[in-house]
């Protein structure tokens, strides 16, 4: 899972999609494409955005739900929390180290 997550985060377009979903979750593919085009001047096709969303979904960063003929995309931050907790060092009391 970690490999998929890091791969998903490595691409700047996918990070921009995550930024947009963090600002407004529950967007359709059309809404995401519109925001990328208008707000970020990204000239990417619907198919390209759809492929980026598939990578994000495989990494667990995006969840989808269908309502009628619409498919909505929601941000899932749980995998990001797993990364931050992975290398967290617990605070241990002891002598403080000075930094030069």
Protein Blocks (a to p, Z undefined) as FASTA:
>chain_A
ZZmmmmmmmpmklmmmmmmmmmoghiafklmmmmmmmmnopacdfklmmmmmmmmmmnop
accddehjbccddddfklmmmmmmmmpccddeddddddZZ
